[in-house]
Amino acid sequence: MYGTGLRGASGRVRMHIGTYTIESVDIRAHAGYAGVDDLRFHLPQDFPLHLYQPISAEIAEGESNHLWIYLE
């Protein structure tokens, strides 16, 4: 997933997918675009796949917009 302004955030970044929270998120600068961050995370093998689910990133300063992600 891609975002902006997350590398300079204080504290940890959490991802929310539906009601599930992912605590271990790796943030790196996108190689091709200045100011864009790569958010890398893994979903567990038993993650409940419900086609469309809301997804957002949370930092200490607040939460991102909610987008919809298609999972199958």
N, C-alpha and C positions, 0 to 999 in steps of 0.2 A: 504494500500500500504506500502511497506517496502523500506527503504533507509539507507544510511550511512552518517555520518558527519553532520547531520542536527540539533541535539540538541545543539551543540556548536556554531551554526551560530548566527551572530548578526542580530537583527531585526526579522521581521516576515517571515513566510514561506507562499508562495502562491502556489496553484496548478492550472495548466492550463490544461483544457480538451477541445480540439478543440479550439474554439475561446472564450470559457467561462473561467472566472477566479474565483477561490474560495479563499476568503481571510481568512476564519476561519478554520485553520488547527491546530489540536492538535498533538503534537509530544511526544511520550513516548518511553522509552527504551523497546526493545523487551525482553520479559521474558526468552526466551529460547536461545538467541544468543547474545553474547557480541558484542558490536559495531554496532548492527542493530537497527534502529529506526522504530517505527510504526507511520505512518502518517494517522491520522483519520480525516475524513471530511464527510459532508453530501451533497448530491446533492438535489437541490430543486425538489419538486413534478413535476413541469412543465419543467424539464430539457429535452432538445431535444435529444432523443435517436437516434443516427445514427450509429448503429452497431460498426464499427471500427473508433476510434478517437485517435489522438495523445494525450499523457498525459506526463506532466513534472512537476517538483517542482522547484520553484524559490526562492532564498535567495538573500540578498544584495550582496553577493560575486559572484553570477552568477546563471546560470540555469543548471539543470540536463540534462542528455541525454533524448531524446524523445523516448518514448515507445508507442506501440499501445495497446489500451484497447478495449475489446468487450463489448458493452452495448446493452441490449435489454429490 
